[in-house]
């Protein structure tokens, strides 16, 4: 009886030991959670992510987080001098607000974008909706409209006054309107990007 109990105890101990060994062999150590630039089991980026211009990792290029290959929260991009160039703030389903910054830290340009990615898909990042550009003093200098990454309308401003409107079809200009003191003074027509007519409205 004792021999059978002893044999059973040895078998159970061996099984528990093998399970524990396999668990510790596959589970990452606790400190690995805080490492940057990790991949999940599908090979997709996950967790904190950092990239640099240089091998010594002294000049940051990007800083952000991924969740299974998709960026989350806020990604920051820096120029080679170390100044913030742009930020991408993500919400659900890959939608984000992109902000570009002047060297002095003032907002230079802002608009919405979409990031599409996933297993078996080539990553795609495109602009849509209204994008607004600003001078360092905060005045609007341009407003552009995008549909699925293609520009459809571009407005240019000088000292807060509208000076030009460009209409695009298939990323080529089809119409240009010129304004002075808020009044339309000239209209130009284009076909396949080439000017085919000009009309003065004065």
GUVO-914878 format. One record per residue (C-alpha): x, y, z negated; chain; residue number from 1; residue in three letters. Coordinates in Angstrom, 2 decimals, always signed. Layout:
% GUVO-914878
+---------+---------+---------+-------+------+------+
|      c1 |      c2 |      c3 | chain | resi | resn |
+---------+---------+---------+-------+------+------+
|       X |       Y |       Z |     A |  NUM |  ALA |
...
+---------+---------+---------+-------+------+------+
***
This chain:
% GUVO-914878
+---------+---------+---------+-------+------+------+
|      c1 |      c2 |      c3 | chain | resi | resn |
+---------+---------+---------+-------+------+------+
|   +0.00 |   +0.00 |   +0.00 |     A |    1 |  UNK |
|   +2.82 |   +2.31 |   -0.92 |     A |    2 |  UNK |
|   +4.61 |   +1.51 |   +2.30 |     A |    3 |  UNK |
|   +1.53 |   +2.42 |   +4.38 |     A |    4 |  UNK |
|   +1.11 |   +5.69 |   +2.44 |     A |    5 |  UNK |
|   +4.76 |   +6.51 |   +2.98 |     A |    6 |  UNK |
|   +4.52 |   +5.75 |   +6.70 |     A |    7 |  UNK |
|   +1.40 |   +7.92 |   +7.03 |     A |    8 |  UNK |
|   +3.15 |  +10.76 |   +5.20 |     A |    9 |  UNK |
|   +6.14 |  +10.56 |   +7.54 |     A |   10 |  UNK |
|   +3.94 |  +10.60 |  +10.64 |     A |   11 |  UNK |
|   +1.94 |  +13.64 |   +9.44 |     A |   12 |  UNK |
|   +5.15 |  +15.46 |   +8.49 |     A |   13 |  UNK |
|   +6.64 |  +14.79 |  +11.90 |     A |   14 |  UNK |
|   +3.52 |  +16.04 |  +13.67 |     A |   15 |  UNK |
|   +3.36 |  +19.21 |  +11.58 |     A |   16 |  UNK |
|   +7.04 |  +19.80 |  +12.13 |     A |   17 |  UNK |
|   +6.76 |  +19.39 |  +15.89 |     A |   18 |  UNK |
|   +3.75 |  +21.76 |  +16.03 |     A |   19 |  UNK |
|   +5.59 |  +24.36 |  +13.97 |     A |   20 |  UNK |
|   +8.71 |  +24.06 |  +16.07 |     A |   21 |  UNK |
|   +6.76 |  +24.44 |  +19.32 |     A |   22 |  UNK |
|   +4.87 |  +27.43 |  +17.93 |     A |   23 |  UNK |
|   +8.02 |  +29.26 |  +16.86 |     A |   24 |  UNK |
|   +9.72 |  +28.36 |  +20.12 |     A |   25 |  UNK |
|   +7.00 |  +30.03 |  +22.24 |     A |   26 |  UNK |
|   +5.88 |  +32.89 |  +19.97 |     A |   27 |  UNK |
|   +8.00 |  +36.06 |  +20.27 |     A |   28 |  UNK |
|   +9.67 |  +37.42 |  +17.14 |     A |   29 |  UNK |
|   +7.87 |  +40.26 |  +15.36 |     A |   30 |  UNK |
|  +10.30 |  +42.93 |  +16.59 |     A |   31 |  UNK |
|   +9.52 |  +42.10 |  +20.25 |     A |   32 |  UNK |
|   +6.17 |  +43.88 |  +19.92 |     A |   33 |  UNK |
|   +7.99 |  +47.21 |  +19.69 |     A |   34 |  UNK |
|  +10.27 |  +46.63 |  +22.66 |     A |   35 |  UNK |
|   +9.72 |  +48.71 |  +25.77 |     A |   36 |  UNK |
|   +9.23 |  +47.50 |  +29.34 |     A |   37 |  UNK |
|   +7.62 |  +44.14 |  +28.54 |     A |   38 |  UNK |
|   +5.55 |  +41.92 |  +30.82 |     A |   39 |  UNK |
|   +2.55 |  +39.75 |  +29.98 |     A |   40 |  UNK |
|   +2.29 |  +36.07 |  +30.94 |     A |   41 |  UNK |
|   +0.98 |  +37.06 |  +34.39 |     A |   42 |  UNK |
|   +4.04 |  +39.20 |  +35.08 |     A |   43 |  UNK |
|   +2.16 |  +42.50 |  +34.62 |     A |   44 |  UNK |
|   +3.55 |  +45.46 |  +32.68 |     A |   45 |  UNK |
|   +2.25 |  +45.76 |  +29.12 |     A |   46 |  UNK |
|   +2.96 |  +47.91 |  +26.07 |     A |   47 |  UNK |
|   +5.27 |  +50.91 |  +25.87 |     A |   48 |  UNK |
|   +7.10 |  +51.65 |  +29.11 |     A |   49 |  UNK |
|  +10.12 |  +53.90 |  +29.67 |     A |   50 |  UNK |
|  +12.20 |  +54.57 |  +32.78 |     A |   51 |  UNK |
|  +15.29 |  +56.73 |  +33.21 |     A |   52 |  UNK |
|  +17.22 |  +58.52 |  +35.93 |     A |   53 |  UNK |
|  +20.53 |  +57.17 |  +34.63 |     A |   54 |  UNK |
|  +21.88 |  +53.79 |  +33.51 |     A |   55 |  UNK |
|  +22.88 |  +55.23 |  +30.13 |     A |   56 |  UNK |
|  +19.19 |  +56.04 |  +29.46 |     A |   57 |  UNK |
|  +19.91 |  +59.65 |  +28.56 |     A |   58 |  UNK |
|  +17.71 |  +61.29 |  +31.24 |     A |   59 |  UNK |
|  +14.06 |  +60.20 |  +30.87 |     A |   60 |  UNK |
|  +11.96 |  +59.86 |  +34.01 |     A |   61 |  UNK |
|   +8.67 |  +58.36 |  +32.74 |     A |   62 |  UNK |
|   +7.13 |  +57.58 |  +29.36 |     A |   63 |  UNK |
|   +3.78 |  +55.86 |  +28.84 |     A |   64 |  UNK |
|   +1.90 |  +52.65 |  +28.13 |     A |   65 |  UNK |
|   +0.49 |  +49.79 |  +30.21 |     A |   66 |  UNK |
|   -2.19 |  +47.25 |  +29.41 |     A |   67 |  UNK |
|   -1.89 |  +44.20 |  +31.66 |     A |   68 |  UNK |
|   -0.48 |  +46.15 |  +34.59 |     A |   69 |  UNK |
|   -2.75 |  +49.18 |  +34.25 |     A |   70 |  UNK |
|   -1.57 |  +52.51 |  +32.78 |     A |   71 |  UNK |
|   -3.48 |  +53.70 |  +29.70 |     A |   72 |  UNK |
|   -3.69 |  +56.91 |  +27.69 |     A |   73 |  UNK |
|   -1.11 |  +59.52 |  +28.81 |     A |   74 |  UNK |
|   +1.88 |  +59.02 |  +31.09 |     A |   75 |  UNK |
|   +4.56 |  +61.71 |  +31.19 |     A |   76 |  UNK |
|   +6.95 |  +62.36 |  +34.08 |     A |   77 |  UNK |
|  +10.11 |  +64.45 |  +33.74 |     A |   78 |  UNK |
|  +12.30 |  +66.19 |  +36.30 |     A |   79 |  UNK |
|  +16.09 |  +65.52 |  +36.38 |     A |   80 |  UNK |
|  +16.70 |  +68.48 |  +34.04 |     A |   81 |  UNK |
|  +14.51 |  +66.91 |  +31.33 |     A |   82 |  UNK |
|  +11.55 |  +69.28 |  +31.70 |     A |   83 |  UNK |
|   +8.01 |  +67.93 |  +31.88 |     A |   84 |  UNK |
|   +6.95 |  +67.74 |  +35.54 |     A |   85 |  UNK |
|   +3.49 |  +66.16 |  +35.30 |     A |   86 |  UNK |
|   +1.16 |  +64.21 |  +33.03 |     A |   87 |  UNK |
|   -1.44 |  +61.58 |  +33.91 |     A |   88 |  UNK |
|   -4.19 |  +61.08 |  +31.30 |     A |   89 |  UNK |
|   -6.11 |  +57.83 |  +31.91 |     A |   90 |  UNK |
|   -9.64 |  +56.85 |  +30.96 |     A |   91 |  UNK |
|  -11.38 |  +53.56 |  +31.69 |     A |   92 |  UNK |
|  -11.21 |  +51.80 |  +35.06 |     A |   93 |  UNK |
|   -8.03 |  +53.61 |  +36.13 |     A |   94 |  UNK |
|   -9.52 |  +57.11 |  +36.42 |     A |   95 |  UNK |
|   -7.14 |  +59.84 |  +35.34 |     A |   96 |  UNK |
|   -6.59 |  +63.58 |  +35.21 |     A |   97 |  UNK |
|   -3.25 |  +64.67 |  +36.67 |     A |   98 |  UNK |
|   -1.58 |  +67.89 |  +35.55 |     A |   99 |  UNK |
|   +1.54 |  +69.43 |  +37.08 |     A |  100 |  UNK |
|   +3.52 |  +71.98 |  +35.09 |     A |  101 |  UNK |
|   +5.61 |  +75.03 |  +35.95 |     A |  102 |  UNK |
|   +9.20 |  +74.97 |  +34.60 |     A |  103 |  UNK |
|   +8.09 |  +77.42 |  +31.92 |     A |  104 |  UNK |
|   +5.42 |  +75.00 |  +30.66 |     A |  105 |  UNK |
|   +2.37 |  +76.69 |  +32.24 |     A |  106 |  UNK |
|   -0.20 |  +74.62 |  +34.09 |     A |  107 |  UNK |
|   +0.62 |  +74.55 |  +37.83 |     A |  108 |  UNK |
|   -1.96 |  +72.15 |  +39.27 |     A |  109 |  UNK |
|   -4.69 |  +69.84 |  +38.01 |     A |  110 |  UNK |
|   -7.15 |  +67.37 |  +39.47 |     A |  111 |  UNK |
|   -8.62 |  +63.85 |  +39.27 |     A |  112 |  UNK |
|   -7.08 |  +60.67 |  +40.63 |     A |  113 |  UNK |
|   -7.74 |  +56.92 |  +40.67 |     A |  114 |  UNK |
|   -5.33 |  +54.05 |  +40.01 |     A |  115 |  UNK |
|   -6.40 |  +50.68 |  +41.43 |     A |  116 |  UNK |
|   -4.41 |  +47.58 |  +40.52 |     A |  117 |  UNK |
|   -4.78 |  +43.99 |  +39.38 |     A |  118 |  UNK |
|   -3.68 |  +40.47 |  +40.10 |     A |  119 |  UNK |
|   -3.49 |  +39.80 |  +43.81 |     A |  120 |  UNK |
|   -3.90 |  +43.51 |  +44.67 |     A |  121 |  UNK |
|   -1.32 |  +45.96 |  +45.91 |     A |  122 |  UNK |
|   -1.31 |  +48.97 |  +43.53 |     A |  123 |  UNK |
|   -2.97 |  +52.06 |  +44.98 |     A |  124 |  UNK |
|   -3.01 |  +55.58 |  +43.56 |     A |  125 |  UNK |
|   -5.02 |  +58.31 |  +45.28 |     A |  126 |  UNK |
|   -6.46 |  +61.77 |  +44.65 |     A |  127 |  UNK |
|  -10.13 |  +62.68 |  +44.93 |     A |  128 |  UNK |
|  -12.42 |  +65.57 |  +44.06 |     A |  129 |  UNK |
|  -11.32 |  +69.16 |  +43.41 |     A |  130 |  UNK |
|   -7.70 |  +70.09 |  +42.72 |     A |  131 |  UNK |
|   -6.85 |  +73.59 |  +41.53 |     A |  132 |  UNK |
|   -3.41 |  +75.25 |  +41.65 |     A |  133 |  UNK |
|   -2.36 |  +78.12 |  +39.38 |     A |  134 |  UNK |
|   +0.29 |  +80.82 |  +39.32 |     A |  135 |  UNK |
|   +2.46 |  +80.99 |  +36.17 |     A |  136 |  UNK |
|   +0.24 |  +83.87 |  +34.97 |     A |  137 |  UNK |
|   -2.84 |  +81.63 |  +35.17 |     A |  138 |  UNK |
|   -4.39 |  +83.05 |  +38.36 |     A |  139 |  UNK |
|   -5.82 |  +80.54 |  +40.85 |     A |  140 |  UNK |
|   -3.64 |  +80.23 |  +43.95 |     A |  141 |  UNK |
|   -5.35 |  +77.33 |  +45.77 |     A |  142 |  UNK |
|   -8.30 |  +74.94 |  +45.58 |     A |  143 |  UNK |
|   -8.26 |  +71.70 |  +47.54 |     A |  144 |  UNK |
|  -10.86 |  +68.95 |  +47.94 |     A |  145 |  UNK |
|   -9.99 |  +65.28 |  +48.53 |     A |  146 |  UNK |
|  -12.08 |  +62.25 |  +49.43 |     A |  147 |  UNK |
|  -10.45 |  +58.85 |  +48.88 |     A |  148 |  UNK |
|   -6.99 |  +60.41 |  +49.10 |     A |  149 |  UNK |
|   -7.64 |  +62.43 |  +52.27 |     A |  150 |  UNK |
|   -7.83 |  +66.23 |  +52.14 |     A |  151 |  UNK |
|  -11.11 |  +67.69 |  +53.48 |     A |  152 |  UNK |
|  -10.92 |  +71.39 |  +52.45 |     A |  153 |  UNK |
|   -8.20 |  +73.80 |  +51.32 |     A |  154 |  UNK |
|   -8.74 |  +77.31 |  +49.98 |     A |  155 |  UNK |
|   -5.86 |  +79.79 |  +49.54 |     A |  156 |  UNK |
|   -6.01 |  +82.76 |  +47.15 |     A |  157 |  UNK |
|   -3.82 |  +85.82 |  +46.64 |     A |  158 |  UNK |
|   -4.23 |  +87.83 |  +43.44 |     A |  159 |  UNK |
|   -7.55 |  +86.12 |  +42.87 |     A |  160 |  UNK |
|   -8.93 |  +86.93 |  +46.34 |     A |  161 |  UNK |
|   -9.81 |  +84.25 |  +48.89 |     A |  162 |  UNK |
|   -7.61 |  +84.64 |  +51.98 |     A |  163 |  UNK |
|   -8.03 |  +81.39 |  +53.93 |     A |  164 |  UNK |
|  -10.19 |  +78.28 |  +54.17 |     A |  165 |  UNK |
|   -9.03 |  +75.20 |  +56.10 |     A |  166 |  UNK |
|  -11.40 |  +72.34 |  +56.98 |     A |  167 |  UNK |
|   -9.91 |  +68.91 |  +57.72 |     A |  168 |  UNK |
|  -11.15 |  +65.82 |  +59.52 |     A |  169 |  UNK |
|   -9.01 |  +62.67 |  +59.28 |     A |  170 |  UNK |
|   -6.25 |  +64.74 |  +57.63 |     A |  171 |  UNK |
|   -6.09 |  +67.16 |  +60.61 |     A |  172 |  UNK |
|   -7.35 |  +70.73 |  +60.66 |     A |  173 |  UNK |
|  -10.62 |  +71.24 |  +62.50 |     A |  174 |  UNK |
|  -11.40 |  +74.83 |  +61.39 |     A |  175 |  UNK |
|   -9.53 |  +77.72 |  +59.78 |     A |  176 |  UNK |
|  -11.28 |  +80.78 |  +58.35 |     A |  177 |  UNK |
|   -9.32 |  +83.93 |  +57.50 |     A |  178 |  UNK |
|  -10.63 |  +86.44 |  +54.94 |     A |  179 |  UNK |
|   -9.72 |  +90.00 |  +53.98 |     A |  180 |  UNK |
|  -11.18 |  +91.75 |  +50.93 |     A |  181 |  UNK |
|  -13.71 |  +88.95 |  +50.66 |     A |  182 |  UNK |
|  -14.92 |  +89.30 |  +54.25 |     A |  183 |  UNK |
|  -14.56 |  +86.66 |  +56.99 |     A |  184 |  UNK |
|  -12.47 |  +88.22 |  +59.79 |     A |  185 |  UNK |
|  -11.36 |  +85.30 |  +61.97 |     A |  186 |  UNK |
|  -12.34 |  +81.71 |  +62.78 |     A |  187 |  UNK |
|  -10.05 |  +79.24 |  +64.56 |     A |  188 |  UNK |
|  -11.21 |  +75.89 |  +65.93 |     A |  189 |  UNK |
|   -9.02 |  +72.80 |  +66.28 |     A |  190 |  UNK |
|   -9.32 |  +69.40 |  +67.93 |     A |  191 |  UNK |
|   -6.95 |  +66.62 |  +66.88 |     A |  192 |  UNK |
|   -4.91 |  +69.25 |  +65.06 |     A |  193 |  UNK |
|   -4.48 |  +71.51 |  +68.12 |     A |  194 |  UNK |
|   -6.07 |  +74.97 |  +68.29 |     A |  195 |  UNK |
|   -8.73 |  +75.19 |  +70.99 |     A |  196 |  UNK |
|  -10.39 |  +78.52 |  +70.22 |     A |  197 |  UNK |
|  -10.28 |  +81.72 |  +68.16 |     A |  198 |  UNK |
|  -13.18 |  +84.00 |  +67.25 |     A |  199 |  UNK |
|  -12.90 |  +87.42 |  +65.61 |     A |  200 |  UNK |
|  -15.82 |  +88.33 |  +63.37 |     A |  201 |  UNK |
|  -15.09 |  +92.08 |  +63.22 |     A |  202 |  UNK |
+---------+---------+---------+-------+------+------+
***
